């Protein structure tokens, strides 16, 4: 059932993005009286799952879910229809239209991608509002959650002040911003200091535990209790450890440190069980463990315990517009940084590039419209940015040739465009093979 839910979200999101992207080409083409021969969701190599011709256009669904396309008459595209191009130009063909019209047709797809993303962010802001944790709420500093964080020089209790000189106001944004940052200013034991981040930070994170290396500190909450645990009768799921011995332990890292310092001992403790403080004895084994699995608390639980106060903000429709636009802009700029990092071998970010499996994996196992629309917005930005790359066979490649024609007044020959399209197609296939090959490689290694 979980697989079915993930697959449904994946296919719905992918189909929505493809159809709207292709509509971005289709609508201006029709407005400029350019003939569109095919409009397809997915590729129809050899045969189609469904097809119906309405007017001069055949609409259909292909069997290969790697994208979609519109076939516009008189255009050198992935169809490589050389026979049509060998005939004299016709008034309804793409090649017969003014350059500015052809440019609008080619930019229509990515324009829709960006518009869709911004519309989604505005809609999500209006319907769901914002929930975030102010950086000032971390009065006792951050938690270092992986060895990567320790190797970089972070310590639990540090207070993040600024990233690349920009003051941090919302802690939720910190982990992702650090991945592409050069330096971070923090406060430790009342003194400010700066940590310079390595250029291959992304590579280090991917080679480690593949999770944010810092987070907010939270209480030690009991998840599962091992049947072999010496504390199976003392501790229960959802218990929260408040004190160990004479030491207050409001945070998980303090409980772990206390246990490591008292190996093989039985210590008195105070736990919170069903909202009541209860004294218990906890047995610590020779390895400094207490024989339970830790659980992470929800935002509601953290607020109820008074650990943090999250900020929840709601907006009217008109207030949602500038907020949503700002979110969309930040996501576009953020993805631009990711793409820049991927094309810089020193960062090692290219190792994290994934294909369709990677996209499939980001969808949750339970249906959530909020998560669905958030992922769809990000994918729409990715699709828009990727299609703007100046690679022949992508929209960006066609745009480059059209801009050259507008500036020089000379149109590239059909033979040149055919060869460029073939080179672009090979590059595109190489990128697809590389991305999906990364998925296979990670699956084999279990990463």
Secondary structure, DSSP 4 states (H G I P E B T S, - for coil): -HHHHHHHHHHHHHHHHHHHHHHHHHHHHHHTT--EEEEEEEEEEEEEEEEEEETTEEEEEEEEEEEEEEEETT--STT--HHHHHSPP-TTSGGGS-HHHHHHHHHHHHHHHHHHHHHHHHHHHHHH-EEE-BGGG-TT-EEE-SHHHHHHT--TT-EEEEETTEEP-BGGGHHHHHHT-SEEEEEETTEEEEEEPPTTHHHHHHHTTSS-SEEE---EEEEEE-TT-TTTTT--TT-EEEEETTEE--SHHHHHHHHHHTTT-EEEEEEEETTEEEEEEEE--TTS--SEEEEPPPHHHHHHTTS---EEE---HHHHHHHHHHHHHHHHHHHHHHHHHHT-GGG-GGGG---HHHHHHTS-SS--HHHHHHHHHHHHHHHHHHHTSS-TTSHHHHHHHHHHHHHHS-PPPHHHHHHHHHHHHHHHHHHHHHHHHHHHHHHHHT-
